[in-house]
Amino acid sequence: MDVLDIFQRLGLAAALGLLVGLQREHAGTNLAGIRTFPLVTLLGGLCALLGMTYGGWLVGAGLFAIGAMLPHPGRDGGRRGGGRCAGGAAAS
């Protein structure tokens, strides 16, 4: 697998995540949006590419990392329905 193929696969993952994020922003949901979905799809694509070389344990580690980025009850400071996804934190 050459470098161009890797960038094409990661670019496709980011584009699909961007489309889903745009739809979520348009729907007005508070769960996740335009920043979170591309980050999650890029992480999933990267774990899948590295999993082909280093084994399946890396896919499990990637799923654990995605779970750590998802919103959890109690992160919103006691507000109901005001939870925020950690997309900004994942980008930094």
Secondary structure, 3 states (H helix, E strand, C coil): CCHHHHHHHHHHHHHHHHHHHHHHHHHCCCCCCCCHHHHHHHHHHHHHHHHHHHCCHHHHHHHHHHHHHCCCCCCCCCCCCCCCCCHHHHHC
